[in-house]
């Protein structure tokens, strides 16, 4: 019986280590898995590898429902799959409740619905703000990268550095780097 902590953040500015530190202070565990990847999908490399490695009697601990996914169906599907395999799923946001129990399952269903609603409301507010900014002539979209940064990135890659480390060094997203290459 092994306990895993899973920590996920969506952007470079966020820090998965803070989630791990917080959860580590509250839960005894054997392994911690950190990932920087969007929560819009459960098709995240480290998350999928972790799910496959879990076996009967293991426990997976996450900070909040949205770390599993932002889609009610996906969250419930993951929880149901783990329950079927005899894996416990604890969500700190719910007081560390094992959501594979009957009461936990009911609460998870409600929380997954709330997580989805939060995501949709965030997107609505963002769209309203962008529309207002456009109407006021203030919205110009994302700023292009400085040509000097692009030139530096290309030079570092030509010198043999891998793209991930170059992106980190220049403080730009990996997908942004690929876009400019």
C-alpha positions in Angstrom: 0.0 0.0 0.0 1.6 3.1 -1.3 0.5 6.8 -0.9 1.1 9.2 -3.8 0.7 13.0 -3.8 -0.2 14.5 -7.2 0.4 18.2 -7.7 -0.5 20.1 -10.9 -0.3 23.7 -12.0 -1.3 25.2 -15.4 1.1 28.0 -15.9 4.9 28.7 -15.6 4.1 31.4 -13.0 2.5 28.8 -10.7 4.5 26.5 -8.4 3.7 22.8 -8.1 6.2 22.5 -5.3 4.0 24.6 -3.0 1.2 22.2 -3.4 3.6 19.3 -2.6 5.0 21.0 0.4 1.5 21.8 1.7 0.2 18.2 1.1 3.4 16.7 2.5 2.8 18.6 5.8 -0.6 17.0 6.1 -0.3 13.5 4.6 2.3 10.8 5.1 3.3 9.7 1.5 5.8 7.6 -0.4 6.0 9.6 -3.6 5.1 13.0 -5.0 4.4 13.7 -8.6 4.5 17.3 -9.9 3.2 18.4 -13.3 2.9 21.7 -15.2 0.0 21.0 -17.6 -3.4 22.3 -18.3 -6.3 20.9 -16.3 -8.6 21.1 -19.3 -7.9 17.4 -20.0 -6.9 14.3 -18.0 -4.6 13.4 -20.9 -1.6 14.6 -19.0 1.6 12.5 -19.3 2.6 12.3 -15.6 -1.0 12.0 -14.4 -1.7 9.1 -16.8 1.6 7.3 -15.9 0.7 7.8 -12.2 -2.9 6.4 -12.7 -1.5 3.3 -14.5 1.0 2.6 -11.7 -1.7 2.7 -8.9 -2.7 -0.7 -7.6 -5.2 -2.0 -5.0 -4.7 -0.5 -1.6 -2.8 2.5 -2.9 -3.9 6.0 -2.0 -3.8 9.1 -4.3 -3.9 12.5 -2.6 -4.7 15.8 -4.4 -5.1 19.3 -3.1 -8.5 20.0 -4.8 -11.0 18.5 -7.2 -9.7 20.7 -10.1 -6.3 19.0 -9.9 -8.0 15.8 -11.2 -9.8 17.7 -14.0 -12.2 20.6 -14.7 -14.8 18.5 -16.4 -17.4 16.8 -14.2 -17.5 13.7 -16.4 -13.7 13.3 -16.4 -13.4 13.8 -12.6 -16.1 11.3 -11.8 -14.7 8.8 -14.4 -11.2 8.9 -12.8 -12.7 8.5 -9.3 -14.9 5.6 -10.5 -12.0 3.9 -12.2 -9.8 4.2 -9.1 -12.6 2.9 -6.9 -13.1 -0.1 -9.2 -9.4 -0.9 -8.9 -9.5 -0.6 -5.1 -7.4 2.6 -5.0 -8.3 5.3 -2.5 -8.6 9.0 -3.7 -8.3 11.7 -1.0 -9.0 15.3 -1.7 -7.6 17.8 0.8 -10.1 20.4 -0.2 -12.8 18.1 1.2 -10.9 17.6 4.5 -8.9 14.6 3.2 -12.2 12.7 2.6 -11.7 9.4 0.7 -14.1 10.1 -2.2 -14.2 6.4 -3.1 -16.5 5.9 -0.1 -20.3 6.3 -0.6 -20.5 9.6 1.2 -17.3 10.8 -0.5 -18.6 9.9 -3.9 -21.7 12.1 -3.3 -19.6 15.0 -2.2 -17.2 14.6 -5.1 -20.1 14.7 -7.5 -21.2 18.0 -6.1 -17.7 19.4 -6.0 -16.9 18.3 -9.5 -20.0 20.2 -10.7 -18.9 23.3 -8.8 -15.4 23.1 -10.3 -16.9 23.0 -13.8 -19.2 25.9 -13.0 -16.2 27.9 -11.6 -14.3 27.3 -14.9 -17.3 28.3 -17.0 -17.8 31.5 -15.0 -14.2 32.4 -15.3 -14.3 32.0 -19.1 -17.5 34.2 -19.2 -15.9 36.9 -17.1 -12.8 36.8 -19.2 -14.8 37.1 -22.4 -16.8 40.1 -21.0 -13.6 41.8 -20.0 -12.0 41.3 -23.4 -15.1 42.5 -25.2 -15.1 45.7 -23.0 -11.4 46.3 -23.6 -11.8 45.8 -27.3 -14.7 48.3 -27.4 -12.5 50.8 -25.5 -9.6 50.2 -27.9 -7.4 48.8 -25.1 -7.2 45.2 -26.1 -4.3 44.3 -28.4 -4.0 40.7 -27.6 -0.7 39.1 -26.5 2.5 41.0 -27.1 4.9 39.4 -29.5 8.2 38.2 -28.1 11.2 40.5 -28.4 13.1 39.6 -31.6 16.3 39.5 -29.4 14.8 36.8 -27.2 13.9 34.7 -30.3 17.4 35.2 -31.7 18.9 34.1 -28.3 16.6 31.1 -28.2 17.7 29.9 -31.6 21.3 30.4 -30.8 21.1 28.4 -27.6 19.3 25.6 -29.3 21.9 25.6 -32.1 24.6 25.3 -29.4 22.9 22.1 -28.2 20.7 23.1 -25.3 17.3 21.4 -25.2 14.2 23.4 -25.9 12.7 22.9 -22.4 15.8 24.4 -20.6 16.0 27.3 -23.1 12.3 28.2 -22.5 12.9 28.1 -18.8 16.1 30.1 -19.0 14.4 32.8 -21.1 11.2 32.7 -19.0 8.9 31.8 -21.8 6.5 29.0 -22.3 7.6 25.9 -24.2 4.7 26.2 -26.6 5.6 29.9 -27.2 9.1 28.9 -28.0 7.9 26.3 -30.5 5.6 28.9 -32.1 8.5 31.2 -32.8 10.9 28.4 -34.0 
